[in-house]
Amino acid sequence: MNKAPSSAPKLGSLATSTPGTHGGMPGPSTTSTPSSTTPAGILPHRVAVDSAYRIESDDFSEVDYVPTDIGRTRLVIAIDYGTTYTGIGWATPETDVADTKLVNVLQKWGGNMGNTVKIPSVISYTPCIAAHIEQFGSDLSDDAITMVNTKLELDPQETRMEELDLILQVLDGMKDLKFEYIKESHGYPSYTWKGPEEIITDYLSKVFKKFEMATEQINEIKVAVPVDIIITVPVGWSYGAKNSTFKAVVEAGFNERNFPHLSNYYLVAEPEAAAIYTAQFLKQEEAENLKKGECFVLCDAGGGTVDVVGYKVKGTDPSLELEAITIATGAKCGSSFINRKFRTWLRKILGDRNYNFLDPRSESQRVSGHTMEGPKMREVMQRFEALKKGFNKFSNDMHMDLPEPLHTLTYGGKVEMGELTITRDDMSQFFHDCIDNVIELVQGQINQVEGKRHRVKSVFLIGGFSESEYLQQELQHSFGMRKLRLRRPEMSWSAVVRGGVLFGMEQGARQNQMTVIPSPKSYGFSCSRAFSKKMHTIKDVYTDPVTGQVNARGQFHWFVQKGDMLHAEEERVIEQEFFWHFQEHHNRHIRLPIYEYADDDIPTRLEITYDELTTVTELTADLSRISLKTFEDFHNPLTGKGFVQVCMVCKVTIKGFALKAELWLGEELMSGSEVQILDNVVLLDF
């Protein structure tokens, strides 16, 4: 057995509250492993998962509070990376009592971004000569090609129709892979080939630098006290999306290299964070308090997603305690989808030729799968954004000027000398689907609360989309008959990040928390794969003497990668299908070693890493007792000799800090073994 050096991970304590009570080498045919890696030198920490939501804020100055007793001080940092806007907040509490007055929100972003509680979730890789332009947020050069809505690329498509729509969009963007369009890009595009996780890491790295500058006055505290980092995420997000967000935050700089006493990471669902802020704000800043037993629905209407959840106030003293009494629901119907409707309409109004003048690298012209905006389209969308925010049910037709070269265009009855007319009916149609979905989500939560024999008195509306007067009017009209009070708290745009900080401040007083940690090591197996010049080295190539197929031997499949999140009370199942091939005279004993790898640079090939691996278990199967007639017959095209193909499944169940690996033949379990991922941790019962 080859042994790799390993050491017990340094872990802090973690907690999370859940909303809602929430004859040859084998060759695989499919794979379903989420990808993540941990930067070198970063030790894994415990992480907590919770639920939270986003609110909006207008003019709120940063608090320059320096604690007087460093011995009792903690540093709490909250990161709200949104589809359209991002915010970051912090506090240095000396107790576990949440206090809105101690919450700081970064506003001094510098450069051309001015003072605002959030900046656009936008980054550009377009080279810029001017050193003072940072190419992220709203500080962009005039010719910048920007990556937008990248957060939505993290989450897998929810339905087959969404998957098909995404494929069609990508093929459209890639011009159906026609060579002449790729040739026109000259091989040097103005955008990046990086994946969504890498793009978000680059963006958050710039955010981290701004945070460092804004908190210079507490540099001594940052390296001397325990640090908790809260990351807000949408409701119902997939494991892969949460994992990618977490890895991006860590690699961006929010890690032990910069915070030597980093204790905890928490993933907090956005609606809960927003609910915490909303309730604390009412308790501290207004005469009206939420009363024990009272129920309310919180709707976080953001740029990408709208998340809704129902809460009951369990207690208010000594600290506010909320209980999620409904199953949180959400949908991709935020304000960015209104923008998408407008762009589709604009293309139809202008025609492809005129539309492509605005943004030649936009949706249908780019040789890429990312959502991007060029300078002309960015100017159009900024003007549309102003009209969208000002639109209400009493609005008249609206007008906006088109940029050059369409500033003198007259076309199609909607454009006169460069002025575009958007009728009231046009604008309401842009909103229609999103508003219908929001109403349906809120109504569903009200029904859930009433199904538990409670009554909803208030609906709290937060998030960037909540600024829309038209959305407010439509919700008020829809729920006015029920005598529900629609409320939009102060500073609602930054409610999620503020609530994230408040969550971190009082985490020591919370109960029913769920522990989550990053995996300290990687686990997987090796197998043969059909050879690909792009993916494999020629050193691993061989021709299978049984099947005649050209394969690459010893290719790793990692079902857990170092840094992947492990949930104490959640179960994740990964299944990998394999094919073994035999001739009648072959030995039919199958062996599948499961390897452990401790370092950060996760290998792809077995041959060069034998000495760095630990074999933690081995799955076996004896097929000699099974008649060959049971299996499917094939013939080697090179030799004409017959062979049989055996399809088996390696099933890996990850639960808490342990995993169970099993080898199945149809409905029969051939072999199984449990592996302890963390030292000195009791295995959970499967």
C-alpha positions as CSV (number, residue, x, y, z in Angstrom):
1,M,0.0,0.0,0.0
2,N,1.4,3.4,-1.0
3,K,1.2,5.9,1.8
4,A,0.9,9.7,1.4
5,P,1.8,12.0,4.2
6,S,-1.3,13.3,6.1
7,S,-2.0,15.5,9.1
8,A,-5.2,16.2,11.0
9,P,-6.9,19.3,9.7
10,K,-7.1,22.3,12.0
11,L,-10.8,22.9,12.5
12,G,-12.9,25.6,14.2
13,S,-16.4,25.0,15.5
14,L,-19.2,25.3,13.0
15,A,-22.9,25.8,13.1
16,T,-25.8,26.3,10.8
17,S,-29.5,26.8,11.3
18,T,-31.6,25.3,8.5
19,P,-34.7,27.2,7.2
20,G,-37.9,25.2,7.3
21,T,-36.5,22.2,9.1
22,H,-34.5,22.1,6.3
23,G,-9.8,-8.7,-18.0
24,G,-8.7,-5.2,-18.1
25,M,-9.0,-1.8,-16.3
26,P,-12.6,-0.6,-15.8
27,G,-13.9,2.2,-18.0
28,P,-16.6,4.6,-16.9
29,S,-19.5,5.7,-19.1
30,T,-20.7,8.7,-17.0
31,T,-19.5,11.0,-14.3
32,S,-21.2,13.3,-11.8
33,T,-18.5,14.7,-9.5
34,P,-18.6,18.4,-8.5
35,S,-15.3,20.2,-9.1
36,S,-13.5,22.2,-6.4
37,T,-10.0,22.7,-5.2
38,T,-8.4,24.3,-2.2
39,P,-5.6,26.8,-2.6
40,A,-2.2,25.7,-1.3
41,G,-1.5,26.6,2.3
42,I,-5.1,27.0,3.3
43,L,-6.3,24.7,6.0
44,P,-9.9,23.4,6.0
45,H,-12.3,24.9,8.5
46,R,-15.7,24.0,9.8
47,V,-18.4,25.8,8.0
48,A,-22.1,26.4,8.8
49,V,-25.0,26.5,6.4
50,D,-28.0,28.7,7.1
51,S,-30.7,30.5,5.1
52,A,-30.8,34.3,4.4
53,Y,-32.1,37.1,2.1
54,R,-31.1,40.5,0.6
55,I,-32.5,44.0,1.4
56,E,-31.8,47.5,-0.1
57,S,-30.0,50.5,1.4
58,D,-29.5,54.0,0.1
59,D,-27.3,56.3,2.2
60,F,-25.6,54.8,5.3
61,S,-22.2,55.7,6.4
62,E,-19.6,53.2,7.5
63,V,-19.1,52.8,11.2
64,D,-15.5,53.3,12.4
65,Y,-15.9,51.3,15.6
66,V,-12.8,50.0,17.3
67,P,-13.5,47.6,20.2
68,T,-12.1,48.6,23.6
69,D,-11.6,45.0,24.8
70,I,-9.7,43.0,22.2
71,G,-9.7,40.0,24.5
72,R,-13.4,39.4,24.0
73,T,-13.6,40.7,20.4
74,R,-14.5,38.7,17.3
75,L,-14.4,39.8,13.7
76,V,-17.5,38.9,11.7
77,I,-17.4,39.4,7.9
78,A,-20.4,38.8,5.6
79,I,-20.2,38.5,1.8
80,D,-23.3,38.9,-0.4
81,Y,-22.3,38.0,-3.9
82,G,-25.4,38.6,-6.0
83,T,-26.3,38.1,-9.7
84,T,-26.3,41.8,-10.4
85,Y,-24.8,43.5,-7.3
86,T,-22.4,42.6,-4.5
87,G,-22.0,43.9,-1.0
88,I,-19.7,43.2,2.0
89,G,-20.2,44.0,5.7
90,W,-18.4,43.4,9.0
91,A,-18.6,44.0,12.7
92,T,-16.3,43.6,15.7
93,P,-18.7,42.4,18.5
94,E,-17.6,41.7,22.0
95,T,-20.7,39.7,22.9
96,D,-23.2,37.3,21.1
97,V,-25.9,40.0,21.0
98,A,-26.8,41.3,17.6
99,D,-26.8,45.1,17.2
100,T,-27.5,46.8,14.0
101,K,-25.6,49.9,15.1
102,L,-22.3,47.9,15.1
103,V,-22.8,46.7,11.5
104,N,-20.4,48.3,8.9
105,V,-21.2,48.1,5.2
106,L,-18.4,48.9,2.7
107,Q,-19.3,52.0,0.7
108,K,-15.9,53.7,-0.1
109,W,-15.1,51.6,-3.2
110,G,-12.8,54.2,-4.6
111,G,-11.9,54.8,-8.3
112,N,-15.0,55.8,-10.4
113,M,-17.4,53.8,-8.2
114,G,-18.1,56.4,-5.6
115,N,-19.9,55.7,-2.3
116,T,-22.5,53.0,-2.5
117,V,-23.4,50.0,-0.4
118,K,-23.2,47.6,-3.4
119,I,-21.4,47.5,-6.7
120,P,-22.3,45.7,-9.9
121,S,-21.2,42.0,-10.0
122,V,-19.3,42.7,-13.2
123,I,-15.7,42.1,-14.3
124,S,-13.9,42.7,-17.6
125,Y,-10.8,41.1,-19.0
126,T,-10.4,43.7,-21.7
127,P,-6.9,45.2,-21.5
128,C,-6.9,48.8,-20.3
129,I,-4.0,51.3,-20.6
130,A,-5.3,53.6,-17.9
131,A,-3.9,52.3,-14.6
132,H,-6.6,54.0,-12.5
133,I,-9.4,52.0,-14.2
134,E,-9.9,48.7,-12.3
135,Q,-12.2,46.9,-14.8
136,F,-14.7,45.6,-12.3
137,G,-17.9,46.9,-10.6
138,S,-18.8,50.2,-12.3
139,D,-15.2,51.2,-12.9
140,L,-14.9,50.1,-16.5
141,S,-13.1,51.4,-19.6
142,D,-15.2,52.7,-22.5
143,D,-14.3,49.7,-24.6
144,A,-14.7,47.0,-21.9
145,I,-16.4,43.7,-22.7
146,T,-18.0,42.7,-19.4
147,M,-18.9,39.4,-17.9
148,V,-22.4,39.7,-16.4
149,N,-24.9,37.5,-14.5
150,T,-22.0,35.0,-13.9
151,K,-23.7,33.8,-10.7
152,L,-26.5,32.2,-12.7
153,E,-24.0,30.1,-14.5
154,L,-23.1,28.2,-11.3
155,D,-26.4,26.5,-10.8
156,P,-27.4,23.6,-13.1
157,Q,-30.6,24.2,-15.2
158,E,-33.7,23.1,-13.2
159,T,-35.6,21.5,-16.1
160,R,-35.0,19.8,-19.4
161,M,-36.5,22.9,-21.2
162,E,-34.0,25.1,-19.4
163,E,-31.1,22.8,-20.3
164,L,-32.2,22.8,-23.9
165,D,-32.6,26.6,-23.8
166,L,-29.1,27.0,-22.4
167,I,-27.6,24.7,-25.1
168,L,-29.4,26.7,-27.9
169,Q,-28.1,29.9,-26.4
170,V,-24.5,28.6,-26.3
171,L,-24.7,27.2,-29.9
172,D,-26.2,30.6,-31.0
173,G,-23.4,32.4,-29.2
174,M,-20.8,30.1,-30.8
175,K,-22.4,30.5,-34.3
176,D,-23.2,26.8,-34.3
177,L,-19.4,26.2,-34.2
178,K,-19.0,27.4,-37.8
179,F,-15.3,27.8,-38.5
180,E,-15.6,31.2,-40.3
181,Y,-16.9,32.9,-37.2
182,I,-14.2,31.4,-35.0
183,K,-11.6,32.5,-37.6
184,E,-13.0,36.1,-37.5
185,S,-12.1,36.3,-33.8
186,H,-8.4,35.8,-34.8
187,G,-8.0,33.4,-31.9
188,Y,-7.6,36.2,-29.4
189,P,-11.0,37.1,-27.9
190,S,-11.7,40.1,-25.7
191,Y,-13.3,37.8,-23.1
192,T,-11.9,35.0,-21.0
193,W,-12.0,31.3,-21.5
194,K,-12.2,30.8,-17.7
195,G,-15.1,29.0,-16.1
196,P,-17.8,30.7,-13.9
197,E,-16.0,29.7,-10.6
198,E,-12.7,31.3,-11.8
199,I,-14.4,34.4,-13.0
200,I,-16.2,34.9,-9.7
201,T,-12.9,34.2,-7.9
202,D,-11.2,37.0,-9.9
203,Y,-14.1,39.4,-9.1
204,L,-14.1,38.6,-5.4
205,S,-10.3,39.0,-5.3
206,K,-10.9,42.6,-6.3
207,V,-13.6,42.9,-3.7
208,F,-11.3,41.5,-1.0
209,K,-8.7,44.2,-1.8
210,K,-11.3,46.9,-1.4
211,F,-12.3,45.3,2.0
212,E,-8.6,45.3,3.1
213,M,-8.3,49.0,2.3
214,A,-11.6,49.9,4.0
215,T,-10.6,48.1,7.2
216,E,-7.0,49.3,7.6
217,Q,-7.9,50.9,10.9
218,I,-8.5,47.5,12.4
219,N,-5.5,45.6,10.9
220,E,-4.2,44.6,14.3
221,I,-7.6,43.2,15.2
222,K,-7.8,41.2,11.9
223,V,-4.7,39.2,12.8
224,A,-5.3,38.9,16.5
225,V,-9.0,37.8,17.1
226,P,-11.2,34.9,16.0
227,V,-12.8,35.5,12.6
228,D,-16.2,34.2,11.3
229,I,-17.0,34.5,7.6
230,I,-20.6,34.4,6.5
231,I,-21.5,33.7,2.8
232,T,-25.1,34.3,1.7
233,V,-26.6,32.0,-0.9
234,P,-30.0,31.7,-2.6
235,V,-32.7,29.2,-1.4
236,G,-32.6,25.8,-3.0
237,W,-29.2,26.3,-4.6
238,S,-27.5,23.1,-5.7
239,Y,-24.6,21.6,-3.8
240,G,-22.3,22.4,-6.7
241,A,-23.3,26.1,-6.8
242,K,-22.8,26.5,-3.1
243,N,-19.5,24.7,-3.2
244,S,-18.2,26.8,-6.1
245,T,-19.2,30.0,-4.3
246,F,-17.5,28.9,-1.1
247,K,-14.3,28.0,-3.0
248,A,-14.3,31.3,-4.8
249,V,-14.6,33.2,-1.6
250,V,-11.8,31.3,0.1
251,E,-9.4,31.6,-2.9
252,A,-10.2,35.3,-3.3
253,G,-8.5,36.1,0.0
254,F,-11.0,35.3,2.8
255,N,-8.8,32.6,4.2
256,E,-6.3,31.7,6.9
257,R,-3.4,33.4,5.1
258,N,-5.1,36.7,5.8
259,F,-6.9,35.8,9.0
260,P,-4.6,33.7,11.1
261,H,-7.3,33.0,13.7
262,L,-10.1,32.2,11.2
263,S,-12.6,30.0,13.1
264,N,-15.8,29.5,11.2
265,Y,-17.4,29.7,7.7
266,Y,-21.2,29.9,7.5
267,L,-23.3,29.5,4.4
268,V,-26.5,31.4,5.1
269,A,-29.6,31.3,2.9
270,E,-30.4,34.8,1.8
271,P,-34.0,35.0,3.1
272,E,-33.0,34.2,6.7
273,A,-30.2,36.8,6.7
274,A,-32.7,39.4,5.4
275,A,-35.3,38.3,8.0
276,I,-32.8,38.7,10.8
277,Y,-31.9,42.2,9.7
278,T,-35.6,43.2,9.1
279,A,-36.7,42.0,12.5
280,Q,-33.7,43.5,14.3
281,F,-34.2,46.8,12.5
282,L,-37.9,47.0,13.6
283,K,-36.9,46.0,17.2
284,Q,-34.0,48.6,17.5
285,E,-34.8,51.4,15.1
286,E,-38.6,51.7,15.2
287,A,-41.2,51.8,18.0
288,E,-42.9,48.8,16.5
289,N,-41.6,45.3,17.4
290,L,-42.5,42.0,16.0
291,K,-44.4,40.2,18.7
292,K,-43.9,36.6,19.9
293,G,-46.1,34.2,17.8
294,E,-46.5,36.7,15.0
295,C,-46.0,35.3,11.4
296,F,-44.7,37.1,8.3
297,V,-43.5,36.3,4.8
298,L,-40.2,37.6,3.6
299,C,-39.7,38.1,-0.2
300,D,-36.2,38.7,-1.4
301,A,-36.5,40.0,-4.9
302,G,-33.0,40.2,-6.3
303,G,-31.5,40.5,-9.7
304,G,-31.3,36.8,-10.5
305,T,-33.5,34.9,-8.1
306,V,-36.5,35.6,-6.0
307,D,-36.6,33.7,-2.7
308,V,-39.6,33.6,-0.3
309,V,-40.0,32.1,3.1
310,G,-42.5,32.3,6.0
311,Y,-41.3,33.0,9.6
312,K,-42.8,32.9,13.1
313,V,-41.3,34.9,15.9
314,K,-40.4,32.3,18.6
315,G,-39.0,34.8,21.1
316,T,-37.7,38.4,21.4
317,D,-35.8,38.3,24.7
318,P,-32.9,38.2,25.3
319,S,-32.3,37.9,21.6
320,L,-34.6,37.7,18.6
321,E,-35.4,34.1,17.6
322,L,-37.1,33.4,14.3
323,E,-38.4,30.0,13.2
324,A,-38.9,29.2,9.5
325,I,-42.3,27.5,9.4
326,T,-42.6,27.0,5.7
327,I,-40.5,25.3,3.1
328,A,-38.6,28.1,1.4
329,T,-39.2,28.5,-2.3
330,G,-37.5,30.4,-5.0
331,A,-37.3,30.9,-8.8
332,K,-35.2,32.6,-11.4
333,C,-37.4,35.6,-11.9
334,G,-35.4,38.5,-10.7
335,S,-35.0,41.9,-12.4
336,S,-32.3,40.6,-14.8
337,F,-34.9,38.6,-16.6
338,I,-36.8,41.8,-17.3
339,N,-33.7,43.1,-18.9
340,R,-33.5,39.9,-21.0
341,K,-37.1,40.4,-22.2
342,F,-36.2,44.0,-23.2
343,R,-33.1,42.9,-25.2
344,T,-35.2,40.3,-27.0
345,W,-37.8,42.9,-27.8
346,L,-35.2,45.4,-28.9
347,R,-33.6,43.0,-31.3
348,K,-37.1,42.4,-32.9
349,I,-37.7,46.2,-33.1
350,L,-34.3,47.1,-34.6
351,G,-33.7,44.0,-36.6
352,D,-30.5,42.0,-36.4
353,R,-28.3,44.3,-38.4
354,N,-29.1,47.4,-36.3
355,Y,-29.1,45.5,-33.1
356,N,-25.6,44.2,-33.7
357,F,-24.3,47.7,-34.2
358,L,-25.1,48.2,-30.5
359,D,-23.1,45.2,-29.3
360,P,-21.3,43.1,-32.0
361,R,-20.0,40.7,-29.3
362,S,-23.4,40.3,-27.6
363,E,-25.7,37.3,-27.4
364,S,-25.7,36.1,-31.0
365,Q,-22.2,37.3,-32.1
366,R,-19.8,36.1,-29.4
367,V,-17.8,32.9,-29.7
368,S,-18.4,32.0,-26.0
369,G,-20.9,30.5,-23.6
370,H,-20.7,33.4,-21.1
371,T,-23.2,36.3,-20.8
372,M,-21.4,39.5,-21.8
373,E,-22.0,43.2,-22.6
374,G,-20.1,45.6,-24.8
375,P,-19.9,49.3,-24.3
376,K,-22.8,50.3,-26.5
377,M,-25.2,47.7,-25.1
378,R,-24.0,48.7,-21.5
379,E,-25.1,52.3,-22.3
380,V,-28.5,51.1,-23.6
381,M,-29.0,49.0,-20.5
382,Q,-28.1,51.8,-18.1
383,R,-30.7,54.0,-19.7
384,F,-33.3,51.2,-19.7
385,E,-32.5,50.6,-16.0
386,A,-33.5,54.1,-15.1
387,L,-36.8,53.8,-17.0
388,K,-37.5,50.4,-15.4
389,K,-37.0,51.7,-11.9
390,G,-39.3,54.7,-12.6
391,F,-42.1,52.7,-14.3
392,N,-45.4,52.3,-12.5
393,K,-49.0,51.5,-13.4
394,F,-49.8,55.2,-14.1
395,S,-46.8,55.8,-16.4
396,N,-47.2,57.0,-19.9
397,D,-45.1,55.8,-22.9
398,M,-41.4,56.1,-22.2
399,H,-38.5,57.3,-24.4
400,M,-34.8,56.8,-24.5
401,D,-32.0,57.8,-26.9
402,L,-30.0,55.2,-28.7
403,P,-26.2,55.6,-28.8
404,E,-24.1,56.0,-31.9
405,P,-24.3,54.8,-34.6
406,L,-28.0,54.6,-34.2
407,H,-28.4,58.1,-32.9
408,T,-30.0,59.3,-36.2
409,L,-31.9,56.1,-37.0
410,T,-35.6,56.1,-38.0
411,Y,-36.9,52.5,-38.2
412,G,-40.0,50.4,-37.8
413,G,-42.3,52.9,-36.2
414,K,-40.7,52.7,-32.8
415,V,-37.5,54.6,-33.5
416,E,-37.6,58.3,-34.7
417,M,-34.2,60.1,-35.2
418,G,-32.5,57.8,-32.7
419,E,-35.3,58.1,-30.0
420,L,-36.7,54.7,-29.0
421,T,-40.3,54.6,-27.8
422,I,-41.3,52.0,-25.2
423,T,-45.1,52.0,-24.7
424,R,-46.7,51.4,-21.4
425,D,-47.9,48.1,-22.7
426,D,-44.5,47.1,-23.9
427,M,-42.9,47.9,-20.5
428,S,-45.6,46.0,-18.6
429,Q,-45.0,43.0,-20.8
430,F,-41.3,43.0,-19.9
431,F,-42.4,42.8,-16.2
432,H,-45.3,40.4,-16.7
433,D,-43.7,36.9,-16.2
434,C,-41.5,38.0,-13.4
435,I,-44.3,39.7,-11.4
436,D,-46.6,36.7,-11.9
437,N,-43.9,34.4,-10.6
438,V,-43.3,36.6,-7.5
439,I,-47.0,36.7,-6.7
440,E,-47.2,33.0,-7.1
441,L,-44.2,32.5,-4.8
442,V,-45.6,34.8,-2.1
443,Q,-49.1,33.3,-2.3
444,G,-47.6,29.8,-1.9
445,Q,-45.9,30.9,1.3
446,I,-49.1,32.4,2.7
447,N,-50.9,29.1,1.9
448,Q,-48.2,27.2,3.7
449,V,-48.5,29.4,6.8
450,E,-52.3,29.2,6.8
451,G,-52.0,25.4,6.4
452,K,-50.3,25.4,9.8
453,R,-53.2,27.3,11.4
454,H,-51.3,30.6,11.5
455,R,-52.1,34.0,10.0
456,V,-49.7,36.2,8.0
457,K,-50.0,39.9,8.9
458,S,-47.1,41.3,6.9
459,V,-45.1,40.7,3.7
460,F,-41.6,42.2,3.8
461,L,-40.2,43.1,0.4
462,I,-36.5,43.4,0.0
463,G,-33.7,43.1,-2.6
464,G,-32.8,45.3,-5.6
465,F,-36.0,44.3,-7.5
466,S,-38.0,45.6,-4.5
467,E,-37.1,49.2,-5.7
468,S,-39.6,48.7,-8.5
469,E,-42.7,50.8,-7.8
470,Y,-44.6,48.7,-10.4
471,L,-43.7,45.5,-8.5
472,Q,-44.8,47.1,-5.2
473,Q,-48.1,48.2,-6.8
474,E,-48.9,44.8,-8.3
475,L,-48.2,43.0,-5.0
476,Q,-50.3,45.5,-3.1
477,H,-53.1,45.0,-5.5
478,S,-52.8,41.3,-5.4
479,F,-52.8,41.0,-1.6
480,G,-54.7,44.1,-0.6
481,M,-58.0,42.1,-0.4
482,R,-56.4,39.9,2.3
483,K,-55.6,43.0,4.4
484,L,-51.9,42.1,4.4
485,R,-49.4,44.9,5.1
486,L,-46.7,45.1,2.4
487,R,-43.6,46.6,3.9
488,R,-40.2,47.6,2.5
489,P,-37.7,48.2,5.4
490,E,-35.1,50.9,5.4
491,M,-31.8,50.0,3.8
492,S,-33.5,47.0,2.1
493,W,-31.0,46.8,-0.7
494,S,-28.2,45.8,1.8
495,A,-30.5,43.8,4.1
496,V,-28.9,40.5,3.2
497,V,-25.4,41.5,3.9
498,R,-26.4,43.3,7.1
499,G,-28.4,40.3,8.2
500,G,-25.4,38.1,7.5
501,V,-23.3,40.2,9.8
502,L,-26.0,40.1,12.5
503,F,-26.3,36.3,12.1
504,G,-22.5,36.0,12.7
505,M,-22.7,38.3,15.8
506,E,-25.2,36.1,17.6
507,Q,-24.1,32.7,16.3
508,G,-23.0,31.6,19.8
509,A,-26.6,32.0,21.1
510,R,-28.2,29.9,18.3
511,Q,-29.6,26.4,18.7
512,N,-30.2,23.5,16.3
513,Q,-27.1,24.3,14.2
514,M,-25.8,22.0,11.5
515,T,-22.1,21.5,11.2
516,V,-20.5,21.7,7.7
517,I,-16.8,21.5,6.9
518,P,-14.6,21.3,3.8
519,S,-13.1,17.9,3.1
520,P,-9.5,17.8,4.2
521,K,-8.5,15.2,1.5
522,S,-9.6,13.9,-1.9
523,Y,-11.1,10.5,-2.5
524,G,-11.5,8.6,-5.8
525,F,-10.4,5.8,-8.0
526,S,-8.7,5.3,-11.3
527,C,-10.0,3.8,-14.5
528,S,-9.4,3.6,-18.2
529,R,-11.1,6.0,-20.5
530,A,-11.6,6.3,-24.3
531,F,-8.5,8.1,-25.5
532,S,-8.7,11.8,-26.3
533,K,-5.8,13.8,-27.7
534,K,-7.1,16.9,-25.9
535,M,-7.5,15.3,-22.5
536,H,-4.9,12.5,-22.2
537,T,-1.1,12.1,-22.6
538,I,0.2,9.6,-25.2
539,K,2.1,7.9,-22.4
540,D,-1.1,6.4,-21.1
541,V,-2.4,5.1,-24.4
542,Y,-2.9,1.4,-25.0
543,T,-5.1,-0.7,-27.2
544,D,-7.3,-3.0,-25.1
545,P,-6.5,-6.6,-26.3
546,V,-10.1,-7.7,-25.4
547,T,-12.2,-5.0,-27.1
548,G,-9.7,-3.4,-29.6
549,Q,-10.6,0.0,-28.3
550,V,-7.9,2.7,-27.9
551,N,-7.9,3.8,-24.2
552,A,-5.9,5.9,-21.7
553,R,-5.1,3.9,-18.6
554,G,-5.1,5.1,-15.0
555,Q,-7.2,8.2,-15.3
556,F,-8.5,9.5,-11.9
557,H,-12.2,10.1,-11.1
558,W,-12.5,12.1,-7.8
559,F,-15.9,11.9,-6.2
560,V,-14.7,14.0,-3.2
561,Q,-12.1,16.7,-3.8
562,K,-10.2,18.4,-1.1
563,G,-12.2,21.5,0.1
564,D,-15.6,20.1,-1.0
565,M,-18.2,20.9,1.7
566,L,-19.3,18.0,4.0
567,H,-22.7,18.4,5.7
568,A,-23.0,16.7,9.1
569,E,-26.7,15.9,8.5
570,E,-27.0,15.8,4.8
571,E,-26.5,12.9,2.4
572,R,-25.1,13.0,-1.1
573,V,-25.0,10.0,-3.4
574,I,-22.8,9.7,-6.5
575,E,-23.1,6.8,-8.9
576,Q,-20.5,5.9,-11.5
577,E,-21.2,3.2,-14.1
578,F,-18.4,1.0,-15.3
579,F,-17.9,-1.6,-18.0
580,W,-15.6,-4.7,-17.5
581,H,-14.8,-6.9,-20.5
582,F,-13.9,-10.6,-20.4
583,Q,-13.2,-13.5,-22.6
584,E,-14.3,-17.0,-21.5
585,H,-10.8,-18.1,-20.2
586,H,-10.2,-14.8,-18.2
587,N,-10.0,-14.4,-14.5
588,R,-13.3,-12.8,-13.4
589,H,-12.2,-11.4,-10.1
590,I,-12.7,-7.6,-10.1
591,R,-10.7,-5.1,-7.9
592,L,-11.4,-1.4,-7.5
593,P,-9.1,0.4,-5.1
594,I,-10.3,3.6,-3.4
595,Y,-7.5,6.2,-3.1
596,E,-7.0,9.1,-0.7
597,Y,-4.9,12.1,-1.7
598,A,-3.9,14.8,0.8
599,D,-2.3,17.6,-1.2
600,D,-4.0,20.5,-3.0
601,D,-2.8,19.8,-6.6
602,I,-5.2,17.0,-7.4
603,P,-3.7,14.6,-9.9
604,T,-5.4,13.3,-13.1
605,R,-3.1,10.3,-13.8
606,L,-2.3,7.3,-11.6
607,E,1.1,6.4,-13.1
608,I,3.0,9.4,-11.7
609,T,1.3,9.6,-8.3
610,Y,1.6,6.1,-6.8
611,D,3.9,7.2,-4.0
612,E,1.5,10.1,-3.0
613,L,-1.6,8.0,-2.6
614,T,-3.1,6.0,0.3
615,T,-5.4,3.0,-0.6
616,V,-8.1,3.4,2.1
617,T,-10.2,0.5,0.9
618,E,-10.8,-1.9,-2.0
619,L,-14.0,-3.0,-3.6
620,T,-14.1,-6.5,-5.0
621,A,-16.4,-8.8,-6.9
622,D,-16.2,-12.4,-8.0
623,L,-18.1,-13.0,-11.2
624,S,-16.9,-16.5,-11.7
625,R,-20.0,-17.9,-10.2
626,I,-22.2,-16.1,-12.8
627,S,-22.7,-17.6,-16.2
628,L,-21.2,-15.6,-19.1
629,K,-24.6,-16.1,-20.9
630,T,-26.0,-13.5,-18.4
631,F,-23.9,-10.7,-20.0
632,E,-24.0,-9.1,-23.4
633,D,-21.9,-10.5,-26.3
634,F,-19.5,-8.3,-28.4
635,H,-16.7,-9.0,-31.0
636,N,-13.3,-7.3,-31.2
637,P,-13.2,-5.6,-34.6
638,L,-9.5,-6.2,-34.9
639,T,-9.3,-9.9,-34.0
640,G,-12.9,-11.0,-34.5
641,K,-12.8,-12.7,-31.2
642,G,-15.9,-12.6,-28.9
643,F,-16.0,-11.1,-25.4
644,V,-18.7,-10.2,-22.9
645,Q,-19.4,-6.8,-21.4
646,V,-20.3,-6.5,-17.7
647,C,-22.0,-3.2,-16.5
648,M,-21.4,-2.4,-12.8
649,V,-22.1,0.7,-10.7
650,C,-19.8,2.2,-8.0
651,K,-22.1,3.9,-5.6
652,V,-20.6,6.4,-3.1
653,T,-22.7,7.8,-0.3
654,I,-21.3,10.8,1.5
655,K,-22.9,11.5,4.9
656,G,-21.4,13.7,7.5
657,F,-17.7,13.0,7.8
658,A,-17.8,9.5,6.4
659,L,-18.4,7.9,3.1
660,K,-19.6,4.5,2.0
661,A,-18.4,2.9,-1.3
662,E,-20.3,0.1,-2.8
663,L,-20.0,-2.0,-6.0
664,W,-23.3,-3.1,-7.5
665,L,-24.2,-5.6,-10.3
666,G,-27.8,-4.8,-11.2
667,E,-29.8,-5.1,-8.0
668,E,-27.1,-7.2,-6.3
669,L,-24.6,-5.7,-3.9
670,M,-21.2,-7.3,-4.6
671,S,-19.0,-5.3,-2.1
672,G,-19.1,-2.4,0.3
673,S,-16.8,-0.5,2.6
674,E,-17.0,2.6,4.9
675,V,-14.3,5.2,5.0
676,Q,-13.7,7.8,7.8
677,I,-12.8,11.1,6.2
678,L,-11.8,12.9,9.4
679,D,-9.6,11.5,12.1
680,N,-11.1,11.3,15.6
681,V,-14.6,11.6,14.3
682,V,-17.2,8.9,15.0
683,L,-18.7,7.5,11.8
684,L,-22.4,8.2,11.2
685,D,-24.9,5.4,10.9
686,F,-26.0,4.8,7.3
